């Protein structure tokens, strides 16, 4: 018999009417909005897609969801029935102002679960959520800032335990890559400090308006304990240096960080790592060992 999740979502509760293509265009027209590439705005207009995202996010009725870049509210409306609360961070003041009215129109029995923060997700701080810390991140992220947004929120909000984000397909590959993969790099290693990250399926282009010229994908994550007692900042400096010149061996790539190639080799050997290895071969725990060794090597 399969185990049931703790506090499963009660799907018999009041539902929200979801946005379809006509609703998305009506709201955009009302607000005089023309989606911009600068803000990475591609609005989801397919109800089945947002239902799939919510189902894949494995939310419970106790989750407080953080959504970044809600846009016109397509995903927001699907989240309201299945979470204790939904906090959205929206940088566009026009969209932020309209969202509570959209919730009242499409989900009148659930609108009180919504909280809107008008801010840049890259600059928002934990104190903005002090009264209702989010436990899950579920968002269609602007493609141009997806990785820094996820890393910033995981660092700033330890209350985030799991999540599901929609990003450009290539970004999804990089975030979920494992050591040895040709796309393993800084996003992969840094994300692994915070969470177990994995691909969770593709998203077709035709569910967006306007249709983007790139493919999209879902990335799921579950928070893990930090792999080291070293500070995150110290370890990330090693990661950045290792991939700044990824074709070079670690002995050469870390020479600037270490102060010289000779000291770089000494640190690597003290950490139990072959100086001829490359950054793409190392797990985050190995980068942490390098940072730790640098404190003991003169």
Residue pairs with C-beta under 8 A, 6 or more apart in sequence:
5 58
5 60
6 60
7 60
7 61
7 62
8 60
8 61
9 59
9 60
9 61
9 82
9 83
10 61
11 81
11 82
13 81
13 82
14 81
14 107
14 109
14 110
15 81
15 107
16 77
16 78
16 80
16 81
16 103
16 106
16 107
16 110
17 77
17 106
17 107
18 47
18 50
18 51
18 74
18 77
18 78
18 106
19 27
19 45
19 47
19 72
19 73
19 74
19 77
19 106
20 45
20 46
20 47
21 45
21 46
21 209
23 45
23 72
24 43
24 45
24 72
24 74
24 209
25 45
25 209
27 33
27 72
27 73
27 98
27 102
28 34
28 35
28 43
28 72
31 94
31 95
31 98
32 94
33 41
33 94
33 95
35 41
35 42
35 43
35 209
35 210
39 91
39 92
39 142
40 69
40 141
40 142
40 143
40 144
40 145
41 69
41 71
41 142
42 140
42 208
42 209
42 210
42 211
42 212
43 71
43 72
43 74
43 208
43 209
44 50
44 71
44 74
44 75
44 140
44 207
44 208
45 74
45 207
45 208
45 209
46 206
46 207
47 74
47 78
49 203
49 207
50 74
50 75
50 77
50 78
51 78
53 75
53 78
53 138
53 140
53 164
53 166
53 218
54 75
54 78
54 79
54 82
54 138
56 164
56 200
56 201
56 218
56 220
57 136
57 138
57 162
57 163
57 164
57 220
58 162
58 164
59 65
59 79
59 82
59 83
59 136
59 138
61 82
61 83
61 84
62 84
62 135
63 83
63 84
63 135
63 136
64 83
64 84
64 85
64 86
64 87
64 132
64 133
64 134
64 135
64 136
65 79
65 83
65 85
65 86
65 87
65 134
65 135
65 136
65 137
65 138
66 87
66 88
66 89
66 129
66 134
66 136
66 137
66 138
66 139
66 153
66 157
66 160
67 75
67 76
67 79
67 86
67 87
67 88
67 89
67 137
67 138
67 139
68 88
68 89
68 121
68 137
68 139
68 141
68 149
68 153
69 89
69 90
69 91
69 121
69 139
69 140
69 141
69 142
70 76
70 88
70 90
70 95
70 99
70 139
71 90
71 95
71 140
72 95
72 98
72 99
72 102
73 98
73 99
73 102
73 103
73 106
75 138
75 139
75 140
76 86
76 88
76 99
76 102
76 103
76 114
77 102
77 103
77 106
77 107
79 86
79 138
80 86
80 103
80 107
80 110
80 111
80 113
80 114
81 107
81 110
83 113
83 136
84 113
85 113
85 114
85 115
85 132
86 113
86 114
86 115
87 114
87 115
87 116
87 117
87 129
87 132
87 134
88 96
88 99
88 114
88 115
88 116
88 117
89 117
89 119
89 121
89 124
90 96
90 99
90 116
90 117
90 118
90 119
91 118
91 119
91 120
91 121
93 118
96 116
96 117
96 118
97 118
99 114
99 116
100 111
100 114
100 116
103 110
103 111
103 114
104 111
115 132
117 124
117 128
119 128
121 145
121 149
121 152
121 153
122 145
122 148
122 149
122 152
124 153
124 156
125 156
126 133
126 156
126 157
129 157
129 159
133 157
133 159
134 157
134 159
134 160
135 159
135 160
135 161
135 162
136 160
136 161
136 162
136 163
136 164
137 150
137 153
137 160
137 162
137 163
137 164
137 165
138 163
138 164
138 165
139 163
139 165
139 166
140 165
140 166
141 149
141 150
141 165
141 166
141 167
142 149
143 167
143 168
143 171
143 212
143 214
146 165
146 167
146 168
146 171
147 167
147 171
147 174
147 175
147 187
147 191
150 165
150 175
150 191
150 221
151 187
151 190
151 191
151 194
153 160
154 160
154 191
154 194
154 195
154 223
155 194
155 232
160 223
161 222
161 223
162 220
162 221
162 222
162 223
163 220
163 221
164 200
164 218
164 219
164 220
164 221
165 218
165 219
166 203
166 216
166 217
166 218
166 219
167 175
167 216
167 217
167 219
168 214
168 215
168 216
168 217
169 202
169 214
169 215
169 216
169 217
170 183
170 214
170 215
171 187
171 217
172 199
172 216
172 217
172 218
172 219
173 183
173 199
173 217
174 183
174 184
174 185
174 187
174 188
175 187
175 188
175 191
175 197
175 219
176 188
176 191
176 197
176 198
176 199
176 219
177 183
177 184
177 185
177 188
178 184
178 188
179 280
179 281
179 282
179 283
180 280
180 281
181 188
181 280
182 280
184 280
185 243
185 246
185 279
185 280
186 239
186 240
186 243
188 197
189 239
189 243
189 279
189 282
189 283
189 284
189 287
190 236
190 239
190 284
191 197
191 221
192 227
192 283
192 284
193 226
193 227
193 232
193 235
193 236
193 284
194 221
194 223
194 224
194 226
195 221
195 222
195 223
195 224
196 221
196 222
196 224
197 219
197 220
197 221
198 219
198 220
198 221
199 217
199 218
199 219
199 220
200 217
200 218
200 219
200 220
201 217
201 218
202 215
202 216
202 217
202 218
203 215
203 216
203 217
203 218
204 216
205 211
205 212
205 214
205 215
205 216
208 216
226 232
227 284
227 285
227 288
228 235
228 285
228 288
228 289
228 291
228 292
230 288
230 291
230 292
234 291
235 284
235 287
235 288
235 291
237 257
237 291
238 254
238 257
238 287
238 290
238 291
238 294
239 279
239 284
239 287
241 253
241 254
241 256
241 257
242 250
242 253
242 254
242 278
242 279
242 282
242 287
243 253
243 279
243 280
244 253
245 252
245 253
246 253
246 278
246 279
246 280
247 278
248 278
249 275
249 276
249 277
249 278
250 264
250 268
250 273
250 274
250 275
250 276
250 277
250 278
250 279
250 282
251 261
251 264
251 265
251 268
251 275
251 276
252 261
252 264
253 278
253 279
254 264
254 267
254 268
254 290
255 261
255 263
255 264
257 264
258 264
258 267
258 294
263 297
264 275
265 275
266 297
267 290
267 293
267 294
267 297
268 274
268 275
268 277
268 290
268 293
269 275
270 293
270 296
270 297
271 286
271 289
271 290
271 292
271 293
272 289
273 282
273 286
273 289
273 290
